[in-house]
Amino acid sequence: MVIGLMGGVGSGKSTVLDYLEENYGAYIIQSDHVAKEIMTPGFKVFDKLSKAFPEVIENGKISSEKLASIVFNNKDKLDTLNSITHPGTIEEILNRIEQNNNSIIVVESALLLGSGLEYHCDELWYVYCEHNERVNRLVENRGYSVEKSEEIISNQPSDEEYNHFADEFIDNTFSVEKTREQIDMILSNKEC
C-alpha cells in the first residue's frame, strides 16, 4: 500500500512518519530529502542544474547558498530551477516506489497534490493540527516568529483543501499517544 501523507507545516507529519516506520516497518520517502539527493553528482538533475546555473558549482558540487541567492527575487530563475527539480524529484520518488516491495510505503511531499503523485498513491492521509497549536510548534521547535509562522501557514493549502482529498484523517492536535491510536485504528482495517 502506498500512502500519500499530507498536512501543513507544524501539523506533525514527522510524528506520523516516525511511528509508521518504527512500528509498521514502512518505507518512508520524503520529497525534501529526495530533492536534496538528486542535486548531487551522479543524478540527471545535477547535470541539468550545472548547465542552467554553472556559477553555483563549487568543488564539483552545487552550492545551495549560491543557488538560493540567484533564485531569490528572480521569478524566471526560480521557474527554471523548479522546472528541473520538481519533475526530477517526482521521477525519483516514482522510481523508489516501483523498486520497493514493503507492504507500506509512505510518500510525504509538498508536491503531493497537483503534481500527479497523488495518482500513484493508494490512499491519501491528512495530518491535521489546530492552527494555534501549529503556530506554537513552529515558534517553539523551529524558532520562527509568530508572524513568520502565520505567513508560512497562510501560503499553504487550507485544511478544507487537504481534507477534500483525504481518504483518512489524523488529528495530531493532542498527545502523541492519541495520534498513534488513530494510526493503529486506520491500519487495523487495512490489508497491508
Secondary structure, DSSP 8 states (H G I E B T S, - for coil): -EEEEE--TTS-HHHHHHHHHHHH--EEEEHHHHHHHTTSTTSHHHHHHHHH-GGGEETTEE-HHHHHHHHTT-HHHHHHHHHHHHHHHHHHHHHHHHH---S-EEEE-TTTTTSSGGGG-SEEEEEE--HHHHHHHHHHHH---HHHHHHHHHTS--HHHHHHH-SEEEE-SS-HHHHHHHHHHHHHTS--
